[in-house]
């Protein structure tokens, strides 16, 4: 019996081992089938060859693209100061609020006056009420009845005078009453006709002018209320603040200094011998010792055609789109950078897209993909990457000249090169850079 139990135990162990090996083979097979789909995808671009100028390096100073001192448009007392030194502000964001109690009362009063003149205009535009017209007609009819009675009485008295039954004085009184009744009838008729005709065009125009005038008064006060809040005119950083909450300020007094660093200018003094070779719009590479791991390429924006009388150099301005590092601009105002001006002798060079450059401290390199067979055009295939150290030259738009162990039409990685390692197999898709 013990021997039989031992044999059964060994048999069960063998079955478990066989099942484990079979499962491992299935997993390996599945992984082998899926290896190709799990390779990291990269985009590559062929290396171009062309002519480029060698670089002439000069030092430049980073300056903000815009600098302004923002002041108060009106005098008043500061209620809240929102911005402090070092803050980043968005365009339209509130910098400071002034006390607005007085102007709010003035706006309420002006709006009440506006409602009054609007109702007066509406009354004129609506014309006469039916009740007023009916009342005027009743008065006119009453005056007509009185006039008829006075005329009839005058006729009777005149007949009595002929028979000597009435005196001349009575005739005069009757005549005066008849004339007076006729005048009352005429006045009542005119009043009735005036109500039928409605207000004059000139009266409506005058009422409309009063409405327009009061509307502009309200707009003026509302604009003054807006000026009680100082807002940022553009995106930027606060470098100085000149007041605090509770302070009384006068119109024109400064609030803060604001600089724009989303794009910066680099000003560099270029000798006359080199400045004549520069052209507005050229791509300029910028090197910053504080940011060795960032490739910076700007554009030559302006050449100031007036030399410094002491150094005999011309100010050249290069505009660079700045980048953020954890919310802080990489290039700050006052930093000293090196400018690589493409004004040296022309040589044949290889060009790669700027996205292909991998920066690691003070070293630069590119990843080259070696693929089997001819480079693909619109298909995807695999390749093996290798890392090639390069030395950067002059920039040309989105491309940059490089000096290294590279050949034209070799494929360099432009997308997905952040986490590559030497010898890694990747999926390759070809782009145009």
Residue pairs with C-beta under 8 A, 6 or more apart in sequence:
36 382
36 427
39 382
39 425
39 426
39 427
40 416
40 419
40 420
40 424
40 426
40 427
41 380
41 416
41 426
41 427
41 429
42 367
42 369
42 385
42 413
42 415
42 416
42 417
42 420
42 426
42 427
42 428
42 429
43 413
43 414
43 415
43 416
43 429
43 430
43 431
44 369
44 383
44 411
44 412
44 413
44 414
44 428
44 429
44 430
44 431
45 352
45 353
45 356
45 411
45 412
45 414
45 430
45 431
45 432
45 433
46 375
46 408
46 409
46 410
46 411
46 412
46 430
47 350
47 351
47 352
47 406
47 407
47 408
47 409
47 410
47 411
47 412
48 350
48 351
48 352
48 399
48 408
49 348
49 349
49 350
49 351
49 408
50 348
50 349
50 351
50 396
51 346
51 347
51 348
51 349
52 342
52 346
52 347
52 349
52 351
52 393
52 394
52 396
52 401
53 277
53 342
53 343
53 344
53 345
53 346
53 347
53 394
54 342
54 344
54 345
54 346
54 347
54 393
54 394
55 285
55 340
55 341
55 342
55 344
55 393
55 394
56 274
56 340
56 341
56 342
56 343
56 344
57 338
57 339
57 340
57 341
58 268
58 269
58 270
58 338
58 339
58 341
59 268
59 336
59 337
59 338
59 339
60 266
60 267
60 268
60 286
60 318
60 336
60 337
60 338
60 339
61 266
61 267
61 268
61 334
61 335
61 336
61 337
62 264
62 265
62 266
62 331
62 332
62 333
62 334
62 335
62 336
62 337
63 264
63 265
63 266
63 267
63 333
63 334
64 236
64 259
64 260
64 261
64 264
64 265
64 333
65 260
65 261
65 262
65 263
65 264
65 265
65 319
66 234
66 236
66 259
66 260
67 257
67 258
67 259
67 260
68 233
68 257
68 258
69 254
69 256
69 257
69 258
70 95
70 230
70 232
70 233
70 254
70 255
70 256
70 257
70 258
71 252
71 253
71 254
71 255
72 96
72 98
72 230
72 249
72 250
72 251
72 252
72 253
72 255
73 227
73 230
73 251
74 98
74 224
74 227
74 228
74 251
75 248
75 249
75 250
75 251
76 98
76 99
76 228
76 248
76 249
77 98
77 99
77 246
77 247
77 248
77 249
78 96
78 97
78 98
78 99
78 243
78 244
78 245
78 246
78 247
78 248
78 249
79 97
79 98
79 99
79 100
79 245
80 96
80 97
80 245
81 95
81 96
81 241
81 243
81 244
81 245
81 255
82 93
82 94
82 95
82 96
82 97
83 89
83 95
83 96
83 232
83 238
83 241
83 255
83 256
84 238
84 241
85 238
85 239
85 240
85 241
86 237
86 238
87 237
87 238
88 235
88 236
88 237
88 238
88 327
89 95
89 232
89 235
89 236
89 237
89 238
89 258
90 232
90 235
91 232
91 233
91 234
91 235
92 231
92 232
93 231
93 232
94 229
94 230
94 231
95 230
95 231
95 232
95 255
95 256
96 229
96 230
96 243
96 255
97 228
97 229
97 230
98 228
98 229
98 230
98 249
99 228
100 225
100 228
103 221
103 224
103 225
103 228
104 225
106 221
107 218
107 221
107 222
107 225
110 214
110 217
110 218
110 221
111 218
113 214
113 217
114 211
114 214
114 215
114 217
114 218
117 207
117 210
117 211
117 214
118 211
120 207
120 210
121 204
121 207
121 208
121 210
121 211
124 199
124 203
124 204
124 207
125 204
127 198
127 199
128 195
128 196
128 198
132 195
133 192
133 195
133 196
136 188
136 191
136 192
136 195
137 192
139 188
139 191
139 192
140 185
140 188
140 189
140 191
140 192
142 188
143 181
143 184
143 185
143 187
143 188
143 189
144 185
144 188
146 181
146 184
146 185
147 178
147 181
147 182
147 184
147 185
149 181
150 174
150 177
150 178
150 180
150 181
150 182
151 178
151 181
153 174
153 177
153 178
154 171
154 174
154 175
154 177
154 178
157 166
157 170
157 171
157 174
158 171
158 174
160 166
160 170
161 167
161 168
161 170
161 171
230 255
232 258
233 258
234 258
234 260
235 260
235 262
236 258
236 259
236 260
236 261
236 262
237 258
237 259
237 260
237 261
237 329
238 256
238 257
238 258
239 256
239 257
239 258
239 259
239 333
240 256
240 257
241 255
241 256
242 253
242 254
242 255
242 256
243 249
243 253
243 254
243 255
249 255
259 333
261 322
261 329
261 331
261 332
261 333
262 321
262 322
262 329
263 319
263 320
263 321
263 322
264 319
264 320
264 322
264 329
264 331
264 333
265 301
265 317
265 318
265 319
265 320
266 286
266 298
266 317
266 318
266 320
266 337
266 339
267 315
267 316
267 317
267 318
268 315
268 316
268 318
268 339
268 341
269 308
269 311
269 313
269 314
269 315
269 316
270 278
270 313
270 314
270 315
270 316
270 341
271 312
271 313
271 314
272 307
272 312
272 313
272 314
274 341
274 343
275 303
275 313
275 314
275 316
277 343
278 300
278 303
278 316
278 341
278 343
279 300
280 300
280 301
280 302
280 303
281 299
281 300
282 299
282 300
282 342
283 297
283 298
283 299
283 300
283 342
283 394
283 395
283 396
283 397
284 297
284 298
284 299
284 300
284 318
284 339
284 340
284 341
284 342
284 395
285 295
285 296
285 297
285 298
285 339
285 340
285 392
285 394
285 395
285 400
286 296
286 297
286 298
286 318
286 320
286 337
286 338
286 339
286 340
287 296
287 337
287 338
287 340
288 294
288 296
288 330
288 331
288 335
288 337
288 338
290 335
291 330
291 331
292 359
292 361
292 362
293 359
293 360
293 361
294 323
294 330
294 359
295 354
295 357
295 359
295 392
295 400
296 320
296 330
296 331
296 337
297 320
297 354
297 395
297 400
298 318
298 319
298 320
298 321
299 318
299 319
299 320
300 316
300 317
300 318
301 317
301 318
301 319
302 316
302 317
303 314
303 315
303 316
303 317
304 314
304 315
304 316
304 317
305 314
306 314
306 315
307 313
307 314
308 314
308 315
316 341
318 339
320 331
322 329
322 330
322 331
323 329
323 330
323 331
324 330
331 337
340 392
340 393
340 394
340 395
342 394
342 395
349 393
349 401
349 402
349 403
350 401
350 402
350 403
350 404
350 406
350 407
350 408
351 396
351 399
351 400
351 401
351 402
352 366
352 390
352 399
352 400
352 402
352 406
352 412
353 398
353 399
353 400
353 412
353 414
353 433
354 395
354 398
354 399
354 400
355 398
355 414
355 415
356 366
356 367
356 412
356 413
356 414
356 417
357 364
357 365
357 366
357 390
357 392
357 400
357 402
358 364
358 365
358 366
358 367
358 387
358 417
363 389
364 389
364 390
364 391
364 392
364 402
365 387
365 388
365 389
365 390
365 404
366 387
366 388
366 390
366 402
366 404
366 406
366 412
366 413
366 417
367 385
367 386
367 387
367 388
367 412
367 413
367 417
367 420
368 385
368 386
368 387
368 388
368 406
368 410
368 411
368 412
368 413
369 383
369 384
369 385
369 411
369 412
369 413
369 426
369 428
370 383
370 384
370 385
370 386
371 381
371 382
371 383
371 411
371 428
372 381
372 382
372 383
373 381
375 409
375 411
375 430
376 428
376 429
376 430
377 430
378 430
380 427
380 428
380 429
381 427
381 428
382 425
382 426
382 427
382 428
383 411
383 425
383 426
383 428
384 423
384 424
384 425
384 426
385 413
385 420
385 421
385 422
385 423
385 424
385 426
386 422
386 423
387 420
387 422
388 404
388 405
388 406
389 404
389 405
390 402
390 403
390 404
390 406
391 402
391 403
391 404
392 400
392 401
392 402
393 400
393 401
393 402
393 403
394 400
394 401
395 401
398 433
399 433
406 412
411 428
411 430
413 420
413 426
414 431
414 433
415 431
416 426
420 426
